[in-house]
Amino acid sequence: MKKATEYVKTKWEPMTDVPIPRSPDITSFHFSLDRIFGKGYDFAGESHPFYEIVYVLSGIVGITAGEKFYTLSAGQCLMHFPDEFHRIRAEQDSEPHVINLSFHADLLPLPAEGRIYEPNDVLREEFIEIATAVREGLHTPNLVLLAAQRVRLERWLLLAFQNGHENGVSTHSGALCYAEIVRLMEEHLAENLQAGDIAKMSRMSLSKLKKIFANYAGMGVARYFTEMKIRRAAELLRGGSRVGETAAALGFADQNYFNTVFRRVMGVPPGKYRQRF
């Protein structure tokens, strides 16, 4: 005879569904690049409406991200946010090997500890695999392959975010001055400031101001301030603001001029840009 199966009666508990929002929530990949920079390489800088991971496999790089300047060495990576001005260059006579992986995301919560991450060897190898597969999927295109990498990268980010820090922020006097000047600009986005005005407000000579921006931003002060205004304009337009009120909020008395500048920086007129969101 079969032995009767015994069950231990447990206390009844109600069934509960706990909503779990997708976080991170990657919606598409933009590009995946694997490059070795020559000695003295210096990228002029850009901003774009998607996230970008910069992973240093070897060598040393200097990265301007917003108002801060970071120094990253092999094994470290950094996350750029949408519409953030950023720039990269080879440092200390090295020839850095760098992977850049960019993507759009509806939700990407980042830890408060910082934006520099040092994944372990296992995560490092997985990131290389993901970036390689994404590059193949984009070139094919292979949506099944890309969908699989989306899931892998979302998991990778959750694990990598566990050890974020800000230790790579430069404390050089020039980098600190640059950060203060950028913050000052952000506080006066509604004004029409020239380079001389910004130098005066920063309590430094115009020549010193230009030298700092050439070193950390790779462009003139006036151009940087204008592009900062446009990045803020893009943010307002995505939030539903009208073109006219956006132009006025950022100190553009002539909307036609605002349209011209916006198109030059963003590649499309503000009205068309707004329609995307």
C-alpha positions, 0 to 999 in steps of 0.5 A, spaced: 500 500 500 502 507 498 503 511 504 498 516 505 501 523 504 501 528 510 500 535 509 502 540 515 496 545 515 499 552 515 496 559 517 492 562 511 495 568 508 491 573 503 494 572 496 497 579 494 499 582 488 505 587 489 506 591 483 513 591 480 515 597 476 520 596 470 526 599 473 531 600 469 526 600 463 530 601 457 526 602 450 531 602 445 539 602 443 542 608 439 549 605 438 555 601 441 562 603 439 569 599 441 575 604 440 582 605 442 584 612 442 591 615 440 595 619 445 593 626 445 586 624 443 581 630 445 573 629 443 570 636 442 564 635 446 557 634 445 550 633 448 544 628 446 537 626 448 539 619 451 543 615 456 551 613 455 555 608 458 563 610 458 567 604 460 574 604 460 578 597 459 585 600 459 588 607 459 586 613 463 581 618 460 579 625 462 571 626 462 567 633 462 560 631 464 556 637 466 559 641 470 564 636 473 571 633 470 572 626 472 579 622 471 577 614 470 582 609 469 581 601 467 575 598 470 571 604 471 565 606 467 561 613 468 554 614 466 552 620 462 545 623 462 540 625 457 542 632 454 548 633 458 554 636 455 560 631 455 567 631 453 572 625 453 580 626 452 586 621 453 590 622 459 597 621 462 600 619 455 596 613 455 592 610 449 585 608 452 581 603 450 574 605 451 567 602 450 561 607 449 554 604 449 548 608 449 540 607 449 534 611 451 530 609 457 523 611 460 526 610 467 533 609 470 534 610 477 541 612 479 544 611 486 545 617 490 552 615 492 555 617 485 556 616 477 562 612 477 562 605 477 567 599 478 564 593 476 567 586 478 571 582 473 564 578 471 560 584 470 566 587 466 566 581 461 558 581 461 558 588 459 563 587 453 559 581 451 552 586 451 556 591 447 558 587 442 551 583 441 548 590 441 553 592 435 551 586 431 544 587 433 544 594 430 548 593 424 543 587 422 538 589 425 536 583 429 530 585 434 530 579 437 538 579 439 537 587 441 531 585 446 535 579 449 541 585 450 536 589 453 534 585 459 541 583 460 543 590 460 537 592 465 540 586 470 547 589 469 545 596 471 542 594 477 548 590 479 553 595 477 549 601 481 551 597 487 558 600 488 557 607 485 562 613 487 564 620 486 572 619 487 574 620 480 572 628 481 578 632 479 579 637 485 584 641 480 583 648 481 581 649 474 576 644 474 573 647 481 573 654 477 569 650 471 564 647 476 563 654 479 562 658 473 557 652 470 553 653 476 553 660 475 551 660 468 545 655 470 542 660 475 542 666 470 539 662 464 534 667 463 539 673 462 543 675 455 550 674 458 556 675 454 563 672 456 565 679 459 559 679 463 560 671 466 568 673 467 566 679 471 560 675 475 566 669 476 571 675 479 576 673 474 579 675 468 576 674 461 583 670 458 583 666 464 575 664 463 577 663 456 582 658 458 578 654 463 573 653 458 578 651 452 581 646 457 574 643 460 569 644 455 573 645 448 569 651 446 568 658 447 564 661 453 559 664 449 557 658 445 557 654 451 552 658 455 548 658 448 548 651 448 546 650 455 540 655 454 538 650 448 539 644 452 534 647 457 529 649 452 529 642 450 527 640 457 522 645 457 519 643 450 519 635 452 515 637 458 509 641 454 512 648 454 510 652 448 515 654 443 514 662 445 514 661 452 520 657 452 524 662 448 521 668 453 523 664 459 530 663 456 531 670 455 530 670 447 526 676 445 526 674 438 522 667 437 525 667 430 532 667 432 531 662 438 528 658 432 534 659 428 539 657 434 535 651 437 535 648 430 543 649 429 544 646 436 539 640 436 538 639 428 531 640 428 526 646 429 523 647 436 516 646 434 518 639 430 522 637 436 516 638 441 511 634 437 516 628 438 513 628 445 
